[in-house]
Amino acid sequence: MSHDSPGAPRRQFIRILGGGAVFAATAAMAGTLAGCSSEMPADAVAPWSGPGNEPDLRRWILAHAILAPHSHNLQSWLVDLSQPGEMRLFCDTTRLLPQTDPFNRQIMMSQGTFLELLVLAARQRGQRAEVTLFPDGVFEGPVPEAGPKARAVARVRLVADATLAPDPLFQQIFKRHTHKGLYDPAREVSDAAWTAMAEAAQPAAGGDALLPPTTGLRFGRLGPSGTGDAAALERQREIAREAWRIELTTPRTMLESLKLVRLGAREISQHRDGISLTDPMLVLLGRVGLFDRSKAPAADDPAITGQIKDFNANLASTHAFLWMTTPGNDRATQVNAGRAYARVQLAATAHGVVMQPLQQALQEYTEVAPLYRAIHQLLAPQGETVQMWARVGYAGGGGRHDGQAPRRGVDAIIRA
């Protein structure tokens, strides 16, 4: 799941229709370029400043939960607050990824990341969040429509408990982000950071336990400070490179991402989700009709080859990977794997470590099937499901540094 947004190269979506056309358009509108701000609009990132003095406990909790990572930054969360002391989480079926996530596994993990931040926030206020997954019955097929008869992903009951101690991971919620640029190849992830990440993925004690023992989630790592070697690292890079290339050169999967591009401050403020592009030149090209989101570029288009080159450079700077596997792959396991990933990323944040999910090879559409088999043979040879695979490290110098992704706010996810 590339959570939050699908990666650095995707932030450079642009179909160059010819150098002369771009040059002419730039020259003709040079006076307007200064007005194409590269800053993220303040209203789009306002939720990262916190809920302030929000008097409603449940809304205060939700103001933290909406900062969870989500595939393509879709934020497919709907919450029903009609019952006092309770929250029911539904999946917004208008915010799915049918091309790259046809079985909604990543979407279910993204429901889990939301639930885990909700649990952490509730605990901070002395509330035990008792989570019941799929209280209306599990849906193994397509996610049910978000109508009056929709089945909830989870029911969360808040119970005051003065014995609860705040979880230290809560303090990392507003610092967390998905870093999609270069990593520093000279810095190894410390043993302390690896240990913290592994421990964060384990079941916790108490009524708000992260994972039930039957989930059987396993945490794996590969890097110079772990069990890795150069050949094993390069094999993971190879799989990631090829999976990325396939997604970019498969028209229907590329279009799925293109349709989620938010170009410039106006679109970002309007949607506050998806893939945000703020580069002044891209905004300018969009204004003159040279940023085409209606059809996928050809495989040899500079828009594609440039993204592949940039992504490969990012992978080359990566010297550590982590993964999480489970014996099963049912809906509850997918949600709980998302909860675990949220904790792992928060634990990494506390140690200054950044990460980027590499979900392309874990996706279940036809064209990427050989890479799906390859990564599972490598990371889960006993037949388990790889729920998460990510590159890990420290943000590198000289490259782009990611800030927090836009969020729609609490009002946008409350189900009427």
Secondary structure, 3 states (H helix, E strand, C coil): CCECCCCHHHHHCCCCCCHHHHHHHHHHCHHHHCCCCCCCCHHHHHHHHCCCCCCCHHHHHHHHHCCCCCECCCCCEEEECCCCCEEEEEECCCCCCCCCCCCCHHHHHHHHHHHHHHHHHHHHCCEEEEEEECCCCCCCCCCCCCCCCCCCCEEEEEEECCCCCCCHHHHHCCCCCCCCCCECCCCCCCHHHHHHHHHHCCCCCCCCCCCCHHHCCEEEEECCCCCCCHHHHHHHHHHHHHHHHHHHHCHHHHHHHHCCEEEHHHHHHHHCCCEEECCHHHHHHHHCCCCCCCCCCCCCCHHHHHHHHHHHHHHHCCCCEEEEEECCCCHHHHHHHHHHHHHHHHHHHHCCCEEEECHHHHCCCHHHHHHHHHHHHHHCCCCCEEEEEEEEECECCCCCCCCCCCCCCCHHHECC
